[in-house]
Structure formats: C-alpha cells, structure tokens
Amino acid sequence: MSQSNSSTNQAGLFQQLQGLDTRYWIVNIMEMFERLAYYGVRAVIAIYMVLPREAGGPQFTHVEKGQIFAWWAGLQSVLPMFTGGYADRYGHKKTIAFAIVLKIIGYIMMAKFLSFWGFFAGCMFLATGTAIFKPGVQGTLAATLKDSNASVGWGVFYQLVNVGGFLGPVLAGLLRLMSWEYVFYACAVIVAINFLWLPFYKDPSEDFEVTEDMSSPLKVFVTSVLGLFRPRIFFFCIVFSGFWVMFNQVFDLLPNYIDDWVNSSGIIATVGQSFSTPAFPTFLAAALALIFGGICAVGVLLAMRPDHRPAEEVGYPAYIVVAIALTAAFYVPLLRLNQGIALLTAPFLGLLVSAIAFDLYRVPAKVLAWVAFIPATLGTFFFLRENFLAYSPILIEMAKNGAQVNPEWMLNINPGLIVFTMIFFAYISSYMKPLTSIMVGMAIATAGSVLAGTATFGWLCLAGITVFSIGEMLSSPKKMEYLATLSPKGQEGLYMGYANIPVAIGWISGSIIAGSLYEEHGDKVNLAKQFLETTIGMSKEAITVLPKSEVVPTLAAKLNMTALETQQMLFELYRPDAIWIRIGLIGLASIIGMFIYDRVLKAVDKKA
C-alpha cells in the first residue's frame, strides 16, 4: 500500500479539529489520566531504584535497574501485539477496565516492597496493565479517525498524553519530598479515575463484524503473529527499533546522568531571578492555570455530552463526574483561604452545583463547563503567581548553596513542550508523508539526546532535551499514523499493538546495554569507589562498609575539595559522557536504515 500524500486537499486546522469524533475525545482524556499516573512514576523511578536504603530507596544496582526495565519493556511493548487483537475481538472497553485493575495492583506493590522480587512483581503488573490499556485506547482512536484528520488527530492525542506526562513529574517531584510511598499511592488513585469515563461512550469494536479468523482466542493469536511478518510491518519494526534504543534511555538513563554529573544550580538561580519580577511568574502561572481549567471544563463536557445529547437527556451518573470536575475546580480558589476549608467545602460545592444542575434546571453542558473553567483557571493563576513571587529569594539562596534541580523536573521540559506545541508540529507534519516526518524527527531527536547526555551544565542539558522533544513530536506520533494506514478495517487495535514492537526491541536491548555500561563507566558513586581504591589507596573492606550516600563526601574530604569540584574531577578523569556517544551512534544507524527502507518502498510502489 502506498502512502498517500497528506498535503492533497488538506483541510484547515480548525476544520480537522471539528471533525473529530466525541469518542475520540473521551478516550483521549482517559489516556491523559493514565499517563498522568504512569509518568508520575516513570519520571522518578530511575532515581528511586538506585536510591540508598538510608534515603528510603531499595538501593538496586544499575544492572538490576536495567533488568527490571528490560522485563518491563518486554511485557509492556510486546504484549500489545497480542492484546490488541483481543481488544478488537472482545471489546476495547472491557480490556481497558481490566487494565486499570492491573495497574492499581502494580502501583500499590511498588509502594510496599523494597525487595528486588517484590518490586519487580509490582513493575510487571504495571507493565502488563499498560500493555492491555494501550490497544484499547489506540484502537478506538484509529477506528474513529478519518484520512482527512488523521495527522492532527494523532497529534492532539500525543499532546493530551503529554498533559499527563507534564503534570505527572511535577506531582511526583512534590510528593517524593514528603514520602516515596505517596508517589505510588497517588498514581493508583489517579488511574482509578478512568473507571468514571467508561460508561459514557459507545465501544467502536461493537460495530465490527467478527470474521472467521478472529472468532476464537487461538485464531486471534495466530492472526496477531502472522500480521507482524508482513514485510512492510516487519522491516519497519526492525529498522525503527534502533531509534528506540536511544529514545528510551533519555527517560531511563538520563535522569541518573543528570543526578550524577549535571550542575543545574544555574537554572535555579536564573528562575529565582526571573521570579523576582512579575512578568515571568505571571506567564507561567497563566499557562498552568489554563491547563488545569481546561481539564476541569473538558471533564464536564465529556461527561454530559458524549453523543451531543440535549441536557435533559443526560443521566444521573454523568453528574457524578461533573461533581468531581467541579470539586477540583473549586478546590484551588478555596485553598488560598485555608487548606482545611478547601478540603471540606470544595466537595460540598461540587455536589451542590451538580445536583442543582441535574434536578432543577438541567443546565446546558457548555454553561457548566464555564462554571468549572473560570474558578479553576482564576484560582490557580492567583495561587501560583503569589507562590512564585514569594519563592524568588528562596530560590536564589538555594542556588548559592549549590542546590540542584530534580532530574524529573528538567526532563519535564519534554512533555511541557509537547503540550504547548504539538498541534503546531502535527499540522506541519500533516504536509509530509509519515515516513518522511519519521526520518526528520529521528535525526533531530538523536542530536538532542547526545547533546543532553554529554552536557555538564544545566542549561545545555535543557537545550538538548528541547531539541530531542522537537524530534519526538515529528517522529513518534507518526509511527501510529503509518501503521493505521496499513491496518484492515476491524483490526486497528492489533495494528496499534504492532507500534510497540520497535519500542520493545529498543527498550529491552537498550536497558541491558545501558545498565551494564553505566554501572561500570557512569555511576558517580562507583567511580568514586574506584578512585578511592586505586588512587587514594583505601582498602576494599573500608570502602564496602561506607554507606552509599557517604562515598562521594568521603572522597571530597580526602581530596580537600568541594562536592562539585570532586564531581568535575571524576567526570574529566572517567568521561561518563562517552556512553551517550555510543547510544547516539545506534540512533544514527537506525536513521540510515529508515532511509533505505523508504527508498525500497518507493521503488516497490512505483512498480506496483
């Protein structure tokens, strides 16, 4: 099948947005909540797994961390190839509900267990739940999108996914300051919210006619496997997998690299100085407030009008969701008064307004959406602006004392950029063929990852993450669009499952390779131990009994250096950034392979 040039008869951006199905918006919101929980954990888990026991972590090695990520990758990325077929056969909504249960179990186990196997089991529950969740959501999206709005549709999906991806690390970064357990418990609660959305849309898989080869579990399995070996799909997955070796290490390995080697105190100083004048705090508070207000308003709209029904036809269950959205909207304005008042009053007001709207006046959905949007946006804006201005002198003082930005907050520039610019890049890429956009994005993302992974200064690392994010927006959503063009009707979930195969190959191999490399050549504590033994002359026994958190301070004291000077000395001696050059070369090889794949397809299509 040749790829159509999407620039032909291309509709305008707003026309494409208006043509999106209501079911499309509902499953997008479900995916956003799922990603909020998922990235809340994923943003900090690379740091958490190697955290010393005395700091509340399980203190795994980087090799053990790599093993967990490799198995996680296998389950989460390979299983959708099979669960996608079952989602098409037995219903997208049923598989989504089952997935939510598994994910809740996984988050709770990760909170409770510090042992390797207990934590490993929790990760596997989470990975399995994610593998089952993805095809149900993405299959619904593929079934509701048309050729005329596919590029923008997948782009908006990717943008809303990253609203969750943006807010998750912020939430996790705050919760882990109180207790690491709170991160996992909060994510379990957030993903459970998705149960509320399931009753409010029709499953598109109910409209599909079950064919003979999809009528039994065994035939579903056979069809799933055979479909993978179609030449276009098979070679696409193999070639694209090299890119995902590089891509996943940005989220699995870069947090450790930032934590060990990047001096980000300059970022804190700059932000503190920016917060001392009203302009920047006002802009940032407004942006975050609009996101939160939009989420509350969309929650109301999707609950009340999944089929564009008149207000008088909306059932009582929808107003429960409306009450929750209104509670969230009222909470922040009341929080400015008192936390206790907010906790007690916001739920009461949410239920009261929802009950009045349902029982007395049948208020239209748009009116209630504005009732949610206005207080949520204004309350959040003033609350954040006041706090940003108050934190200016605190941040400046923290920078003077050498405080560092949490790695998950630095990486949060990635989903933040996607939230605010994805529609723009999706619209631009709608004028490109999917494979062309993928190749351009791969090249940009590879360059960005190498820049971020070799930097030692915070702003340079952020620049690399920014470049990487632009490449991601041009490449990653396009893999789903490309596979959707190859999928037969009724098998959208199956083919969306295939999109995870290159992710699996790259994530598994990358986790194993990077874990071993970083344990030996990149981990600051291990390199400090090596220096203590080989250069300072400390015995292995004396080094072994040192708590992990005391190794680098011990070396600094013996060298009569500051912690930052010791870090710079170790970096220049051992060059841990060389690991990222190797990872970048793998990405480059994948780009060359994708170019050859594209040339071959064009030659084949020309002969057809």
Secondary structure, 3 states (H helix, E strand, C coil): CCCCCCCCCCCCHHHHHHCCCHHHHHHHHHHHHHHHHHHHHHHHHHHHHCCCHHHCCCCCCHHHHHHHHHHHHHHHHHHHHHHHHHHHHHCHHHHHHHHHHHHHHHHHHHHHCCCHHHHHHHHHHHHHHHHHHHHHHHHHHHHHCCHHHHHHHHHHHHHHHHHHHHHHHHHHHHHHHHCHHHHHHHHHHHHHHHHHCHHHCCCHHHHCCCCHHHCCHHHHHHHHHHHHCCHHHHHHHHHHHHHHHHHHHHHHCHHHHHHHHCECHHHHHHHHHHHCCCHHHHHHHHHHHHHHHHHHHHHHHHHHCCCCCCHHHCCHHHHHHHHHHHHHHHHHHHHCCCHHHHHHHHHHHHHHHHHHHHHHHCCCHHHHHHHHHHHHHHHHHHHHHHHHHHHHHHHHHHHHCCCCCCHHHHHCHHHHHHHHHHHHHHHHHCCCCHHHHHHHHHHHHHHHHHHHHHCCEHHHHHHHHHHHHHHHHHHHHHHHHHHHHHCCCCCHHHHHHHCHHHHHHHHHHHHHHHHHHHHHHCCHHHHHHHHHHHHHCCCHHHHHCCCHHHHHHHHHHHHCCCHHHHHHHHHHHHCCCHHHHHHHHHHHHHHHHHHHHHHHHHHHHHHC
